[in-house]
Amino acid sequence: MVFNGVTNQFYTTQLPFRDDCLSHETYPAPVALPMGNGRTLAALFEAARPSLEGPLGVALERDLIVALDCPRCGWHVEVFRPRTRMRQAEAVCPNCRELAQPELIHTVEEDSPLVDRTLAELGVPPYDIVRVDGAAESGFFLLAADRDGGAVGWGLGFSPGPGNLGK
């Protein structure tokens, strides 16, 4: 449905589906895991291991700024925030006022030193579907423990399951 606020018009439209368009990629139904984004990446790999073979890696689905490095004076600071949550003004070196260079990642392999970080530290939101890539195929896993939001501080006060909305 499309809404044009200038003319106060509503209408429906249908976009064409093209098999070769990467924007139309769909995931199969995810496997619900009894874990949330407060668990480590190593725990996610352990949970995914029974259904995937080979070395595992997680696709973060968003760029993550791991650190900022100043090219002028060598200042370095760990950040661990999604790129969309970082303002350019926050990347200014406090020593020489030069704009620091971000160190970006979007995948993490199981042999990375980052596997002991929590999924939240790696920018994975609560109740997200996480893609874990194996040697031959990918698995899709729902962080089901985050469903009610209570463990992650959403403060909703209700379980957003069917029939519970608005209570």
N, C-alpha and C positions, 0 to 999 in steps of 0.2 A: 504494500500500500504506500502511496506517495501523497504527502500533504504539502501543498503550496500555501504558505502562510500569508503571502502578499495578496493573493486573490481568494483565499479561504476555500480552496478546492481540494477535494480528495479524489483519488482515482487509483485503480489497481493496474499493475503492469506485470509482465512476465519477461524475465531476461532469458535469452537463449542459453542453453547448456552446451558447452563444447567439451568433448572428452579430452582434448589436448590442452585445455586451459588449466594452469596450475591453481588458479583462484577457485576452481570448482572441486578441488580435492575434498573428499569426505572421509571421515574416519569410520571404521566399523564400531559396533557397540563396545564400549570400554569394559574392562574387567574391574569391578569395584574392589578396592583394597581397603582393609581396615586400618588405614594409616592416614595421617594428615600432613600438611606442609611443614609441620614442626619436626618431622623425622628427617634423618640424614639421607643423602643421595645413596650412600652405601646400603641403607635399609631398603630403598626402592629397588636397587639392583638385585638385592637378595630376594625380594618378593617377585621380581620379574624373571629371575633365572629359571624357574621350572618351565616356563613357556617359551623361552628364547635361547638360542644357542650362540656360541661364539663370544667374542668380546662385546660388551654392551656399552652403549652411549645413550645419553638423554638429549633430546632436542628441546631447548628451552623455549622455543616459539617466539622469543623476543630477545633483542640484544641486551646483554648484561654488562654493565661497566664494572670490571673487577677492580681496577685501580686507575689512578691518575698519575702521570709522570711528567715532570717539568723538563723540557728539553734544554733549558738554559742553565739551571742550577742543580738539577738532579733530584729535586724534591719528589717524594713518592708517598702516596697514601692509598690504602685499600678502601674501596667504596662499596662494592657489592650491592648495586642498585640497578634496576632496569633503566635503560637509556631514556625512556619517556619520563622517568621520575627524577631526572637530573637537569638542573638549569645550567646554562653556560656560565653564569656568574659564579657558580659553585666550583668551577674548574679552574679558577684563577689561583696561581701559586701564591701562597701567603708570604713567601720570601722575596720574590723578584717581580711579582705582578704579571708574569708571563702566563699565557693561556696554556694549561697543561694538556697533554695528549691522553685521551682515554684508551685503556686496554679493554677491548671488547671481546666477548665470547658469545656464542649462541648454541654451542654443544659442549657437553662434558663427557669424557670417556671414563670408564671404570678404573683406569690406572692413573687418573688425575689426582693430585693432592687435594682437590676440591671435594672429593667424595665424602669427607667427614663434615662438610657444611650441611646445614639443614636446607630443605627445598625452599623454605621461605627466604633464607639468605641468598639463594640463587635466583630469586625473583619469581618463584612459582607461587601464584595466589592460592588461597584456600579453595577447596572443593574443585580443583582444576583437573582436567584430563591431561595426563603426561604421556608423551610418546617416547618409548624406549626402543632404540634400534639395536637389533642383533646382527649377526653375520649375514643372514639370508632374509630376514623379515623384521617387521616392527610390531610391537605390542602397545596397546593403548590402555592406560590405567587411570581409574577415577580415584581421587583421594577422598574416599567416602567418609572418613572420620571427621572431616571438616563440614559435613552437611548442615548441621544445625548452627554452626558459626560460634557456638558458645566457647569452644576451646581456643578460638582465635580472636576473641574479643569483638565480634560483630555486635553483640548486645541486642540481638533481635528478640529474644524472649519467647520464641516459638519455633517449632520445627516446620520448615517450609515444604512439608510433604503435601500430597493431594488432600484436599479437604481441610487443611490447616491454614491456608492463606487468610490473612486479615484477622487472625485470632491473637 
